[in-house]
Amino acid sequence: MVIGIVAGVLLAAVIIVVALFKLMWRVAEPNEALIISGSKHRTDGLEEGMGFRIVTGRGTLVLPGVQAVRKLSLDLNEADLNVDCVTKQGIPLKVHGVVIFKVGDDFVSIANAARRFLDQQKFMGDRVHNVFAGHLRSIVGGLTVEDMIRDRERLTGETRAASGTEMEKLGLIIDSLQIHEIQDPTGYIKNLAAPHAAAVQRDARIAEAEADRLATEAEQQAKARMSQAQRDSEILQAGYQAERDSAAAKARQAGPLAQAAAQQEVVVQETRVAELAARRREQQLQADVRKPADAAAYEKRTLAEAERDARISAAQAKARETELAAAAEATRVKTAAAAEAEATTARGTAAATATRATGEAEAEAARAKGLAAAEASRAQGLAEAEAIKARASALAENQEAVVAQQLAEQWPEIVRAGAQAFGSVDHMVLLNGADGVSDLFAKALTMGGTGLGLARQLLAAMGTADGPGAGTRAGTGPVAGAGGIGAGTGDAGGRDGGGRAGSGGHGRGDGPPAGGPAAGPPRAAPRVERVPVEEDGGIPGAGAR
Amino acid sequence: MVGRLGRVTGTVGPGLVGEVMVRVRGGAEAFLAYASEPGERFERGAVVVVVEHLPPRTVYVAAAYG
């Protein structure tokens, strides 16, 4: 029972103690300060006799009823500001800003704030707004618009300079001043921006134009390149087409060309065949015609030559024989003549004197006779001339008779002239009689073709002796002379004529046999050559034939 | 507070109210800062030493390594 009472009392006492402690113990939270008044305290940093103590961040024992405990919030506060201000340049602005502040954390600031705002903590913003509106005016008045907009350092500096000490009095700290919005009725800010905006717009337009130009250039270049490429392509195509056409044309012509070439080859070969045939023909002709003809000609020629040589040898042998015989005769005659001459000289000298005397006498007689004869001859000649003239006129139409008559009349003269050749030989001894004379005559006439010359001489001598009418007699002379001599020297002339005729025969015989076959083939060859070129191979044979 | 190092977050100079961040009370707080020597200038980011603290939130600073 007692224990129960004791326990109950103890429990009650404990409960009471706890409740009392609970009542007396107060704790300051981190964002608040406890302002305890009603007892004598000392607080760090505060002068004696302040009458209250400040507790932050810990618990403290408070005597209820004796001491009063108030809380001061140390939280952040803010105040909106809407202020009409004028800047340093006198430009009116409507500034909308926010100021963020709090109670200072040191005991002095807390004490200052506690004294001013302890019961008016709800209205702290309004108070600060009112205070700060004036400050903001002064702040803005110390700045230009450009500073306000751009220079935050200047703004905060001005804020501190203007309101720092003021806020110290209130125990507040300005954490930040933010200007949300500046309304600009005069359009200063817009105008401020205008040059930049214009410049920016200009730059933008320039850049756009430049870009446009570049793009257009690029496009045009691309188009030009395209056109160029198209042109190149078309040129190339045209070139290839031309090559194709050329190749096709060439191919088309190749057939006829090859045919023509083949035909040409055929013609060439045919021509060659024809040439060969012609050559064979020619060779055959040579073998068949010319060679035999040549052989025959050669045979004939050789025979003729042999004959001629035989005759010549015979003639030469005869001539030699005759010559030798003549030489033998001559030596014999010469020795005989020399012997005779000795005798004759002796006789001659004796006879000469006699003869001279008789000669002189005879000369006198002869001169007288001659003069008389000359007279007679002249008279006779004149008479004969008259007679001849009369005869010529009478026998002009009958020349043959005249010639015959004249010849008949002149025969003695001719014979005399012929004998005149031996006239120079004043003494001639013929040892073999009539044969010797004829032989001598023949020799004289045949010496180096002098026969005819001698006859001419004879006739000339006669001509000079005859005087007029020599022209007709000279023309007829040789005929008669030849006839006369021909009769006298028939043997020698016949032989000589035969020899000449033989050699002439040879000469003439040489020509035709050689010329005939020789001229034959050359004349036939061009005909053979020409024909095959114009006509087919079959025809040249016919042409050659 | 005095003798602590701080970092300049707002230029300290003549005619200006600077700002210095100083580590204090387990955190870092911003203080209004003035140069201890007149005419001195500390750009943002410079390290300074607090030579004087005037409560509640004003400090005078000097060059930390000078």
Interface residues (C-beta under 8 A of the other chain):
Chain A: G45 G104 D105 D106 V108 S109 N112 E153 T156 G157 R160 A161 G164 T165 E168 G171 I173
Chain B: G10 T11 L16 V17 G18 E19 R25 G27 E29 A30 L32 R44 P55 P56 R57 T58
